[in-house]
Amino acid sequence: MDCQLTYIPDRLHLKNKQIIHEFIVGEKLYYRSKPENLTKPYDNISLRDISHNRNFNDDIAYPMNDVLFNTDLDDDREIYEGLEVVLLVITELQNETTFKKEIIYSQNLEDIKVMIKLKHDPIPCMYPHSVFEISVNNEIVNQNNYNSILGKKNKTYSNLRSEIRQELTSMIQNRVVDSSSETEYLDEP
């Protein structure tokens, strides 16, 4: 599908560009947030869609303000006004080609495995679009299954949701994406 939004520069259109699975140390990610949410940016969003723009280590072709373009066809705004752009820099990937963080959460003698993984996920009007994909026990959390896996009605995983948000928030607060501690083990008291 081609980009239908005429205000989006051609350089950002997906067109026939390939997905680039590899991220590299030094690459920048851009996240937009309301200024009042910068201390806890993920508290008010769903964990099924945590999107950022990547810059492919090219500040000229993919500047940080590109993340402010509105790519929603159902919304008349061209640019998101009044939002801050947060810069994150990838500082460590542990010999991997992307950020991966595993959280093992033990509850009632059951281990719940969470994986947070950074993926290039281009959309028609935003080639650098990327996401932090979350999976729980090897099931990728998406719009269709979010409520049954991590939704607020699932009290079993309420602490787990908090831990995921805390991990993501620490990246925003520190402005760093670092996978030097690949696995974190948590026990339910």
WOSULTA-V72899 format. One record per residue. N is the residue number from 0. PSI is psi in whole degrees, -180 to 180 (999 if undefined). D_LAST is the distance of its C-alpha to the last C-alpha in whole Angstrom. Layout:
BEGIN
N:PSI:D_LAST / N:PSI:D_LAST
END
This chain:
BEGIN
0:135:49 / 1:158:51 / 2:129:49 / 3:0:51 / 4:109:50 / 5:-21:53 / 6:-11:52 / 7:125:50 / 8:145:51 / 9:-35:52 / 10:-20:51 / 11:-8:47 / 12:143:48 / 13:-47:47 / 14:-120:50 / 15:22:51 / 16:149:48 / 17:151:46 / 18:134:42 / 19:105:41 / 20:-25:38 / 21:132:38 / 22:157:37 / 23:154:38 / 24:134:36 / 25:-17:38 / 26:148:38 / 27:146:37 / 28:144:35 / 29:135:36 / 30:136:34 / 31:142:35 / 32:151:33 / 33:142:34 / 34:-38:34 / 35:-12:32 / 36:3:29 / 37:-28:30 / 38:-32:27 / 39:73:24 / 40:-25:27 / 41:2:24 / 42:-30:23 / 43:17:26 / 44:162:27 / 45:144:26 / 46:5:24 / 47:-13:27 / 48:86:29 / 49:88:29 / 50:149:32 / 51:168:34 / 52:143:37 / 53:161:38 / 54:3:41 / 55:26:42 / 56:34:43 / 57:92:46 / 58:-23:46 / 59:-53:49 / 60:-29:49 / 61:70:45 / 62:162:45 / 63:-32:42 / 64:-9:43 / 65:-28:44 / 66:-14:40 / 67:-9:41 / 68:136:44 / 69:122:43 / 70:9:43 / 71:115:42 / 72:-25:46 / 73:5:45 / 74:127:45 / 75:-15:48 / 76:138:46 / 77:-38:47 / 78:140:45 / 79:117:42 / 80:150:43 / 81:13:41 / 82:151:38 / 83:148:37 / 84:123:37 / 85:130:34 / 86:126:35 / 87:142:33 / 88:132:34 / 89:118:33 / 90:-18:33 / 91:134:31 / 92:5:31 / 93:51:31 / 94:20:34 / 95:175:33 / 96:4:35 / 97:168:32 / 98:130:29 / 99:134:26 / 100:124:22 / 101:135:20 / 102:123:16 / 103:117:14 / 104:116:11 / 105:125:9 / 106:126:8 / 107:49:9 / 108:13:11 / 109:133:13 / 110:128:14 / 111:125:15 / 112:122:17 / 113:137:18 / 114:128:22 / 115:123:23 / 116:134:27 / 117:127:30 / 118:140:33 / 119:122:36 / 120:68:37 / 121:149:40 / 122:163:42 / 123:-39:45 / 124:4:46 / 125:87:43 / 126:-40:43 / 127:3:41 / 128:130:38 / 129:161:35 / 130:153:31 / 131:105:28 / 132:135:27 / 133:132:24 / 134:146:23 / 135:121:20 / 136:48:21 / 137:11:24 / 138:120:25 / 139:129:26 / 140:126:25 / 141:-175:29 / 142:-34:30 / 143:-31:31 / 144:2:27 / 145:-49:25 / 146:-38:24 / 147:-27:23 / 148:-54:21 / 149:4:20 / 150:161:21 / 151:-26:20 / 152:-17:21 / 153:85:18 / 154:-26:15 / 155:-36:13 / 156:15:14 / 157:-42:13 / 158:-34:11 / 159:-43:13 / 160:-43:16 / 161:-41:15 / 162:-40:14 / 163:-47:17 / 164:-40:19 / 165:-42:18 / 166:-46:19 / 167:-39:22 / 168:-38:23 / 169:-32:23 / 170:-45:26 / 171:-46:28 / 172:-37:27 / 173:-12:28 / 174:28:31 / 175:140:30 / 176:111:29 / 177:121:28 / 178:29:26 / 179:-26:26 / 180:90:22 / 181:-37:23 / 182:136:19 / 183:133:16 / 184:128:13 / 185:137:9 / 186:134:6 / 187:128:4 / 188:999:0
END
